[in-house]
Structures are given as structure tokens and as C-alpha cells.
Amino acid sequence: MAKTKPLSKSQYEMLAAFRYALRQFHHFSEEAAHAAGITPQQHQALLAIKGFPDRDCVTVGELAERLQLRHHSAVGLVDRLAAERLVARTPSPRDRRQVFVRLTLRGEKVLGSLSSAHAEQLKRMAPELILRLEQLAGVDE
């Protein structure tokens, strides 16, 4: 690990302020998920599926990677999402061992509502986040 210069009190304050702003957004996200009747992890999974590059579906392995979960944990998460009719599984036409997971109409609706609320929250928080990022970018200067 490279040797770094000690941080000043003001740099610690900037880092703490940025972390606090992130935590506020994270708390908002958790509360919004619960209000929508799902867990924060389920919300993250729905977003990871919908936001996967170039496809509207993911494999369980890809979902596990995106959420930084072990494969068996992702399987359990998909089981719970499927039980709530938020996702559907489809066997891969090329490899029968592989299963694709995609959002159902219900999953699309829940995610759409949550994503709109998150976009509005980010708009409200943007000035603070941008200020903190700019301050952090100048930490080494």
C-alpha cells in the first residue's frame, strides 16, 4: 500500500460530511423499500436486473456478482422475489443449467415507483453531494 500523507481536520470533516450524505440517501432508500412492501435487498436486486447492461434479464450468477452475494444467497433472494411475483425465471435456450431472471409486470411497477422516488431524492440531495465530491476531489491538492 502506498504511503499517504496524513489528513487534516478539515479533510476528515469533508469525508465525514460526504459519508453522512451517503448514509442519508441509504436510509431514505431503505425506508422507501419498506414502504413499498419489499426489503432493501429486494429493491437492489430489482434495480440490478432492470439496470443490467444490454439485457432485460440476468443469470443468477450475474445477479450474485452485481449484489456481491454468494451464489446460494442470490438463489434464495430470487426464490423470495419469485414468491412475491416480482420476478420470473426462464431457462436459457442455450444452456439448460442456466436460468435467466427478469422482472414481472408487478416487479416493473414496484421498481418504477421506487426509482421515481429515488430520482427525486437525488435531485434534492445533488447540490450537497456535488459540493462534497468536489471537496473530496481536491483533498490531495
N, C-alpha and C positions, 0 to 999 in steps of 0.2 A: 504494500500500500504506500502511495506517495506521501511524503511528508507535507503537512499542510500548516499554514500559518494560523495561529490562534485567532479565534473570532473575538470581535469587540462586543461590548454590552449591547450596542445598537444593532449589531448583526444578529445577536441572539434574539433580540426583540422582534426584528423583522421575520426571522424564521418562526418564532412563536406565533406571531400575528398571522402569518401565512397558514401555519398548521391549524390555528383556530378557525380561520375562514374555511379551510377544507373540512374541518370537523363539523362546522355549522351546516355545510352542504350535505355532508354524510348523514347527519342527524335528520335534516329535512327529508332526505331520500328514504331513510328507514321509516319515518313516521308516515310518509306518503304511501309506501308499500303496505304497511299495516292497515292504513285507512282504506286501501283498495282490496283488502282481504287476502293479501299474499305476504309471504316473508320477503325481507330484503334480498336474500339469496335467490329466491324465485324470480324477483324482479330483475336481478343481474343476469340470470340465465335467459330470460325472455329477451332482454336487450342484446345479449351476446349472440343469440340465434338470429334475431332480426338484423343486427348490425354486422353480421359476418360478411366479409368481402366477397362480392361476385356471386353469392348464392342466397337463397331464402331458407336454407336448411343447413344443419351441421351434423357431423357424426358425434357420437357420444365422446369419443376421444378428443375431437376438436373443442367441444364444449368444456371438457375437463381442463384442457390446456388454457382456454380463454379465462376460465374462472380460477385457475390454479388449484384444481382439486385432483385427488386421486381418481382413477377411472371408476372404481366401485362407488365412490361418493357421488360422482356425476350420474351414474346409473340410478342410484336412489333418488337423486333430485329429479331426474327425468320421470321416474315412476310416480313421484308425488305430483309433478306438473301434469302428467297424463291423467292421473286420478281426478284432478280438478278440471280436466278438459281444456287445459291451456296449451298443450302441445299434442302432436300426434307423431307416431313413429311410422316410418316407411322403410322396408328392406331395400337395400341397394340393389339395383338391377344387375350390377357387375360383380358384386361380391356379397353373397348371401350372409356372410358373417358380419357384415357392416350394416348398421341401421342409421338412417337419417332421421333427424328430429326437426320438425317445423311447427310454427305457431298455428293454432286453430283460429277460427274467427273470434272466438272468445278471448284467446290469448292476444290477438291483434288489438282487440278493443281495450283490454286491460292495459297493455303496454302503451297504446296510443294515448290514453288518458294520463298515465303516469309520465310519459315523455313530454307531453304538453306542459304539465305542471313543473317538471324539471327544467324545461327550457325557459319558462317564465322566472323561476327562481334564479337561474344562471344570469338572466338579463338583469335582475335586481342586484345580484352579487358581483357582476362583471367589473364595475369600477374598482371595488375593493380588491378583487383578485388580480386585476391587471396592475394596480399600484404595487401590490405585494410582489408580484412576479418581476416587475421592473426593478424593484428594490433588491430582490434576490439576485437578479442578473448582474447587478453592479457590486455584489459582495466582494469579489476578488479585485475590483478596480481600486 
